[in-house]
């Protein structure tokens, strides 16, 4: 999962030198993220509990001509150049470079004088794995442009701008969670985010003290219909909220869930609503346990979250279900898919000295079923976006 290619910051710098023939003015890094619990609750105005990863996307950058932006990525050796006219029209820049153009667009739409720039991007955050490689690119580029332009933009506003870049320029209907975790993450903590108010609380998540680790498993499952299915889930939730007469499903109390479900016309919508309402409660219960220092006890909540995603929200695939089942059989305290679904990653809460055993068990289960070998990485909560 990103190993073996040398230091990511050095790769970004080397790419900048090779492409532009000079030194960058600086380097800005943003992490990937995993969501400990709280899936598909963000766009329902609910609660999420992500944390930042040690995997990083690094942008090396320097000022460029006014109104022009050139960006190179190690994922694609051909640089992409665009001007203000393309940046100001969503859809004019596509592919991976759309995330860069989207940030320029969002900043300009906010009335900020965005500096022209030359950028080079390197990353250890796997693309398409559900670890939020897109938010990492957006946030690192945002940090670079804010610094290069000396823009007056408080950090508290960054997540919403980065989200606008992804929603309105790229066209991906994501919530605010990814950008918040990537920008506002704190080492050794999970970020408890109220997606309605955007209030955050840093929740201690001291895995070392508990003798625990989080094992992240890249399922290597190709994302199957992810964009269309994600949008369909969101529309279903919005329709259900309208039927129930609430602003968002976050407003359905757990105690009133059965009554709310009885007011819905079809079983599929009932399942979608049941997932969101119970998932919000699982986030609150997890936060309560972590505040009490009971890290190990969150395991059953993680596993219940996965069952809800599998059975009620129907967003898992055989590879991620296999990884969860194998991890639990091998002794994980809890395991769940993390991310939007239809592929991506699984996280498992494991004893530190059992991490290798659990990873081998997942690999063996994959081999038995003929799946491509998974990637694994043991992680601790890391810090958010930074200038290096």
Number of C-alpha atoms within 10 A of each C-alpha: 16 15 11 7 9 10 13 22 22 14 20 27 24 19 23 26 15 12 17 16 10 12 14 21 12 15 24 25 29 35 34 31 32 28 26 25 31 28 29 28 27 22 21 22 21 25 28 31 26 27 33 34 23 19 24 29 29 32 39 31 26 22 18 15 12 13 15 19 22 21 22 24 20 14 11 10 10 11 15 20 15 16 17 17 12 17 24 18 14 18 16 15 22 15 10 15 20 24 24 30 34 33 28 31 27 24 23 16 13 11 9 16 18 22 24 21 20 24 30 28 27 26 28 22 27 18 15 17 24 26 27 26 25 22 29 32 30 31 35 31 30 27 23 28 25 21 16 19 15 12 15 10 14 8 12 13 10 21 24 17 24 31 27 24 26 26 16 16 26 24 15 16 16 20 20 25 31 29 31 30 34 34 29 20 25 20 18 18 23 28 27 25 24 19 21 15 9 17 10 16 14 17 18 19 22 19 21 12 9 14 13 20 22 24 26 25 27 26 29 18 20 14 16 14 11 15 16 11 16 18 14 12 17 19 12 15 23 19 15 23 20 12 13 17 12 13 13 20 25 25 15 21 14 15 9 10 15 12 10 19 19 11 12 15 11 10 12 14 18 22 17 23 26 21 23 27 22 21 29 27 19 22 26 17 14 24 25 14 15 19 13 10 15 14 21 18 14 22 20 17 21 26 23 17 25 27 20 22 25 20 13 19 23 18 22 23 19 16 25 30 20 19 30 25 18 22 31 22 13 18 17 24 21 25 31 34 37 31 25 24 28 24 28 27 28 30 30 30 29 28 21 16 11 15 25 16 15 24 23 16 20 28 23 17 18 21 13 9 11 9 17 13 16 22 16 22 16 18 17 19 25 20 21 27 27 17 14 11
